């Protein structure tokens, strides 16, 4: 057998399985599972392989013109009608006008491809919703300080795992302060904030993603903390409000 046979990688991998089926080393139901085909499809494939060899593996309709394919002359006539009468129409509206006014029945997808090929319509790019738009940095240092905690085995087993609390200035990106704590908690952040105040003074706003550490889910406690809409945290101690 001479010539070149064009096969995909998926079709090439079928040869070893078909050989095992021919030698009856595996059952057809097992071969069907390996080829991701039905048992009936495997039977037909094995028969073709026995009769044609590797020529029977590629799909038999490959390279053939489809029975429903529109002739090039008819397609050129359709695009010419659109160019003369419906040049500013999209594929959907042009498809309706061809059916209603000219009695031309063609699939909408075929018409869309023909209009793109004839430069009669330009497909629009898919729009993606930006769920996390970029926010501009604050203009002045100290206007917004971001707080974050990162639990990790920072001492590589030489000490218990702990959390690193960091204070980052939003305007400059500078790491202003850092402190190790047993865990991310209200008390730990208050202690770190006190050290920050002594070093750098009071910022305009503290921003913290994990603000749940400042909530107390019980009414029996004497202290609690809440945040306003700007992310500024306030600590309430027995009716008194103190901003931090």
N, C-alpha and C positions, 0 to 999 in steps of 0.2 A: 504494500500500500504506500503510494507516494503522495506528496502534497503536504499542505500545512493545515492543521486542525486548530481552530481557535476555541479555547475553553477558559472559563474563569477558574480562580483558585478553588471555589466551592465545588465546581464540577470535577476538577482534577482530583480532589480528595475523595470523590466517590469511587474511583477506580479500585482502590484497595478493598473497600467494603463490598463492591460488586464481585470481586474475585473470590472473597470469602463466601459470598452467597452462591456463586457458581460451584464451589467445591463443597458446599453444604456444611461449612464449618460453623456457621451461625444461622439461626432461623430468620425467616422473613420478617417476623414481628420485631425481632431485635434489630435487624437491618433498617427497618422502617423508623425505629426510634433514633438510631444513629444518624440517619439521613434526614430526619425531621420530615418524613413523608408518610402517607398512608400505606397500608399493606398492598392495596390495589395498585397504587402508583409504583411501588417497588416491583411488583410482578411485571408490569408493563416495561419498566426500565431494564429488568433482567432479561426479558425476551428480546428487547432491542439490542442489548449488549451481546447476547448470544449470536444474533443475526448480523450485526454491523460492527461489532467490536467497539473501539473508542468513538467511532463515528456516531454511535447511538446515544452517547451521553449528552451532548449539547441538545438544547431544545430544537425540535424539528422545524419550528416556524421561524428560526433565526435567519435573518437575511431576506426573508420573503416580504413582499409588500402586502399590507393588510387589505382584507376584502372591502373594508369600509373607508379606505383612504380616498380622499378627494383628489381628483386630477388637478395637476398644476395649472392647466388652462382655466378651469372653473374657479380655482382659488384666486388666480390673477384677476378674473372678471369680478369676483366679489370685492377684492381690495380696491379695484378701480371704482366700483359703485360707491364704496365708503369714502374714497378720496374726493370724489366729485360732489357727493350729496351730504355725507355725514362725517366730514373730516374732523369736526370738533366733538364727536360723540365718543363715549367710552364703549368698551366691548358689550356690556349688558344692554345699553340702549340701542346700539347699532344692531345687535342680534334681534331685538324686537322689531326694529324698522325693516330689516331684511325679510323677516317672516311675514309681517303684516302687509308691506307695500310691494314686495318683489317675489313673494312665494318661495324664498330660498331657505331651505332647512339645513342648518349646520350647527354643530355643537358650539356652545359658548366658549369652551376652552380652545377649540381649534381656531375659532375666530380671533380670540385673544392673542394666540401665538402668531397668527397671520398679520394682525395689526401691529404687533411688536416688530416682526421681521420687516414689514413695509414701512416702518417709522411713522405709523399713523397714531400710535398710542405709546406712551411711556409709562411703564409700571411704577407705582409709588412704593417707596421703601416702607418696610414695616415699622410702625411706630412703637416704641418701647417706653413704658411709663418709668420714669426715674423715681424710684422709691426712696432713694437716699441722695438727694441733691446736695452738692457741695455748699458749705456755708462759709462765708467770708470770715476771716479772722478779725478779732476785735482790734481796734485802732491803737490802743494804749496798753502798755505793760501794767499789769495789776488790775485791769478792768474785769477780766474773767479768768479764774483759775480752775482748771479741771482736776478733779480728784479721782483716783482709781486705785483699786487694790488687786494684787496678784498673788494668790496662794501658790506656794511652790516649796520644794525641798531646797531652799536656798543654801543651806550649809552642807549639802551632800551627805546626809546621814550623821554628821557630827553633832547635830542638835535637832530638836523636834521641828517638824514642818511649821511654817508660819506664813504670814501675809506681808507683802511689802506695800505700804501705802505711799503713793507718790502725788506730788502737787506740781502740775505743769501749767505754765502761763500760756494762755491761748494766743496772745498777740505775737509773742516771740518764739514760742515752742521750747523755752528754757525749762529745765527740771529745777524747780525752785526749792523743793524739800522732799525728803524721803525718810520713812521710819518703818522699822520692823515691828509687827504686832502679832499677837497670838492668832487673831482672826479679824476679819472685817466686822467691826461692831461700832455702835454709837460711841462708847467710851474710848475706843482706840482712835477714832477719827477726831474726837474732841481733844484728846491729848496731843495728837499730831497737829491739829489746828492751832492749839495754844503755842506750840513751838514755832509754827509758821508765823503767827502774829508777832512774836518776839523778834524774829529774824527779819521779816519783810513788811510788817505792818498789816493793816486790814485791807483785803481786796474788796472790789465792788460786789462781785458775785462769785460764789462757789458753785461749780456744776459737778454733779455726781450722778452717773447712770444708775447705780445700784442704791437708789434712795430708800429701798425697803428696810435697810438697817437702822433707819431713824424712826421707824414706826413701832409703836408698842401696841400689841393686840389685846391688851387687858386694861381695864379701868382701875385696877388696884395699885398700879405702880405710881410712884410719886413724881416721876419725870417722864417726859415724852419729847419728841421732836417732830416738827413738820416742816414742809417746804412751801414757799409761795410759787407763783407762776413763773418767776424769773430764776428759780433754782436756788434762791437764797435761803439757807437753813436757819431756823430759829429753834432754840431750846426753851421749853417751858418748865420752870421749876416752881411748883406749888403756886400757880396763878401768875407768876412773873415771867415776862418774855425777854429773852436775851438773844440778840442776833449774833451769829457766828459766820 
